[in-house]
Amino acid sequence: MPTHDIVTIGASAGGVETLSRLVAGLPPDFPGALFIVLHIPPEPRSLLPSILSKVGPLQARHAVDGEPIKPGQILVAPPDLHLLLDEGVVRVVHGPHENRHRPAIDPLFRSAALVYGSRVVGVVLSGMLDDGTAGLMEIKRAGGIAITQDPRDALYPGMPTSAMRHVDVDYVLPHTRIPAQLVSLAAERLPAVEPNGRPTTEWEKKMADLDAGPQGDERPGVPSGLTCPDCHGNLWETRDQGLVRYRCRVGHAYSTDSMKAAQDDSVERALWISLRAVEEKAALARRTAEEARSRNLAGVESIYREKAQESTNDALIIREILSRSREPTPES
């Protein structure tokens, strides 16, 4: 009979230390397979598998597309690639960003729920914002187990707190107690139940896997009136157990918090472009004023000196806005 032997784990800020301690607490004969997504920069090299292999008895490595799923293994999402689960194998794909990340946690959780149903354990660890919440919701719908790190125990409580707000979580534990709970769940025999993922879950998995986008009049929700910060396409809005999400035609997806963060980034980029433009305008006006002075055109020089000062004042205002926008948030 099957057990809870498919363990999916998501972490972000503060996650390396938490993951290290969690893996160190697992026994060498752990019968499950672990799949880990940590939010990391899109750089060609990540040391996470090496770190996890050194601290615990199980060997960790980056997942390779198409490799078989085996017990006692730890597979980590490579940089700039989503990690998905399929029937008996893993997928490693360059799909659209979700919640501003690739790898992202939701695609892993969603694909595991769709394929393995009640066998799946989803674990949300330390991190900011709310990646993992929507995926953990799908794991619970499929009959799986939802675990969050106790927010009081997390270096960054945002992700566990969001999961607890929207999902009927089975266990809220400090990181030191999660390994024992995983061992207990992996020994728990389950009735043989066929996975029964929702059609929308399957459709979202395909989008993450670059298999398909909306066809014909198909839409991932209702029009939101907002545009995608990544590709500037229309965003559709969905609401699920109080969780609001946005997705565009090509698959970029955002929760409310990640959407706000992405918009903040877009506004900042626009402000820097505006600052460059007005400072260049001021420089050109000063250059024109100097040229007028050299030609004894006092009236023209005065006009362009005034224009230069106006642009300089505009630049000061934009710099002040940028300064305020960089003030730290409570979690940062």
N, C-alpha and C positions, 0 to 999 in steps of 0.2 A: 504494500500500500504506500502511496506517496506521503511525504511529510512536507513541512515548511522548509524546503531545502533550496529555494531560490531567494537569496538575500540581496536586495538592492539598497544601496546606501548613497545618500546625497549630502554634500557638505560644501561650504563656501568659506567665508572669512573665519579664521580660527579652526578650520577643519583639519589641517595637517596634524596638529598636536592631538586632537580628539580621535582622529582615525588611527593614529599610531598607538594610542593607549587601548582603543577598542580591539585592534588586530592582535596586540600583544596578549590580550586576555583570552583568545581563542585556543582550544586544544589542537595538537597536531593531527588528530583524527577527526576533525570537524567534518561532518558528512555533507554539508551544504556547499554551494558555490556562491561566492560573493562577487558582486559587481558594483564598482565604485565610480561615482562622478564627483569630481572636485572642480569647482570653478577655477580655472587657471588661464593665464594669458596665452594667446595663440602663437607660442614660440615652439621651435622644433623639438625642444628637449624638456622633459619633466623628470624630476628625481623621485617622484612619489612612489613608484613601484620599488625602487631600491630602498627607500626609507622604510616602507612597510615590510619588506622581506627581512630587513635587519632586526626589526623590533619584535617579530612574532615567528611562530613555527611554520606558518604557511607562506609559500612563495607567491609573490605578486609580480605582475608584469602588465604591460600595455596590451590591450585586446587587439587581435588581428581579425580583420573581416573574414567571416566564414568559418572560423575555427570552432570545434565542438565544445559544448558545455560539459564540464567534468566536475565531480565533487572534489572538495578540498583545494580549489583554486581561487585565486583573487585576481580578477581582471579589472583593470583601471582604464577609464576612457582616455585615449591619447589627446594631446593638445589640439584644439581647433576641430575636433571631430565628435559627433554624437555617438554614444554607445547604446545600441538597441539589442533586444533579445528576440530571437525567432525560434522556431521549433527545432531544438537540439543544437542550435548554433548562435553565435553572436554576429551582429552587424556593426560595422564601424563606418559611418557615413558623414559626408560633408553637407549635411542638410542646413536649412535656414536657422538662424539664431532664434532661440526661445528665451524670453525674459532677459534679453541682451547677452546671452551666453551661448557658447558652443565649445565644449560640451555643456549641455544643460541637464538638469535632473529630471524634469517632467517627461521628456521623451523616453528615458530609460524606464521609469516607473510605469508609464502608460503601456509601453510595449510588453513589459513583463506581465502586467495584469491581463492584457489581451491574450497572451499565449499560454501563461501558466496558472492563471486564476488563483485559486485558494492556496496554492503552493508558495505564493510570493509573500515575503516579508519586506516592507518598505520602512527604511530608517532615515529620518531627517535629523541632521546634526547641526552644529553651530553654523550660522550664516546670517547675512543681512537680507532684507526684503523677503520674498516669498516664493522663490523657485522651489519646486517639490510639492507644494500644496495641491495643485490640480492633479498631479500624478498620483499622490497618495490617496486622493479621493477615488481615483479609478481602481487602485489596489483594494480598497475597502469594498467598493461595489462588486468586485470580482470574487469576494470572499476571503481575501488575503488579510494579513496582519499589519497594522500600522503602529509604528514606534516613533516617538520623538525623544530627543534629548531634553531633559528638564531645562527649561529656559534659565532657571537660576544657576544651573551648572554650566551653561554655554558661554563661551567668550563673547559671542554675538547672538542674542536670543531671537532675532527677527524671524528666521525661517521656522524654528520650532514653534514659536508663538503663533505665526500665521497658520501652520498646519493644525494646531490645537483649536484655533478659532473656527475653522471650516470643516474639519474632519473629526469623526467620532474615533479618536485615537484609542488603541487598546492598551498601550503602555507608555507612561511618561517616566523616564528613568535618567539618573545621572549616568554619565558615560561609563563609569566603573561597573555598573550593573547590566549594561546592555549585552556584553559577551555571554554571560550566564543565561540570559533570556533567549539569546539566539540558539545556544546549545539545547535548551529545553524545548524550544519550538521545533528544532530539527529532529528531535526524537519523537515528536507527537504525530501519531499515525492519523491520516486523513482518509475519509471515504473517497473513492474514485469519482471525481466530478469533472465533467468536461468544462474547460474555460468557456465563458459566455460573455465576451466583451461587447460593449455597446457599438453600434455602427459608427457613431461619431469617434469612438476611441480608435477603431480600425482606420478610419479615414485620416485622423491626425497622425497615426503611426506612419501611414503611407506618405504623408506630407514631409515628415521628418526624414524619411528614407528616400526622398526625392522620387517616389514612385508615381505620384499623381497630385494634381491640384484640383480646384473646383471645376466641375464639368457642366457646361450649359448654364442653367439657371441655379445650379447648386451654390449655396452660400453658407459660410461658417458662422451663422448668427444673423443679426439684424444690422443694417447700416448704422454706424456710430457717428458719422459726420466728421470723423478724425482721419488723419492720414498716417501711414506707417513711417516712423522715424528712419527706418533703414532704406526702404525703396520708394517711399512717398506714394504708394498705392492706397486705395481705400481700405479702411479697417472695418471689420464686422465685430459686433459685440455679442458675447454670450454671458449668461448669468446662471450659476450653478451653486446651489446651497450658499448663497450670499457671496460667492466668489465671482468677481467680474473679470473677464478676460477679453483680449482683442487679438484678432488674427487677420492677416491680409491674404490676398489671393495666392501669393507664392509661398506662404507658410510662416513668415515671421510672426511670432506670438508674444504677447505681453500680458502680465497681470496689471492691475491698477498701479501698484507701486513701481514695477519696472517700467511701465509706460510713462509715469511721471519722471522717473530718472532719465529715460531716453529723451523726453521732451526738454528736460533741463540741459542735457548735453547739446541738443540741437540749438536751443536758444543761445547757449554759450558760444557755440561755433559761429552762429550768425552775428553775435556781438563782436567777436574778434575780427570777423570780416568787415563789419561796419567801422570798427576802430581803425583798422588799416586804411580803409577808404577815406575817412575824414582826416586822418593824419597826413595822408598823401595830398588831399585837397588843400590842407593848410600849408604844406610844404610848397606846392605849386603856386599858391597865392603869394607866399613870401618871395618866391623866386621872381614872379611877375612884378611884384612891388619893387624889388631891387633893380630889375631891368628898367622900370619906369623912372626910378630915381637917377640911374646913370644917364638917362636921356632928359633929365630935368622936367619930367612930366609929374608935377607935384599932385595934381588932381587925381590922376590915374593911380599914382603910388598910394594915396590916401585910401582910395576905394579898395585896393587889394590888401592893404594893411588891415583894414576893417574885416574883409572876408577871411583873412588868415586868423584873426582873433576869434571870429565866430566859429570857425572850424576847430580851433584849439579848445574853445569852451565846450563844444560838442564832444570832443574827445575826452575831456575831463569827466563829463557826465557819464559817458559809456564806461570809462575806467572805474567810476564809482559803482555803477551797476554790477560790473564784473567782480569788483571787490566784495560786494554784498552777496553775490551768488556763490562765492567760494567759501562762505562761512560754514563750518562743520555742522552736520546733522547730529542729533542725539546719539545715533549708533556709530557714526564715524568717529 
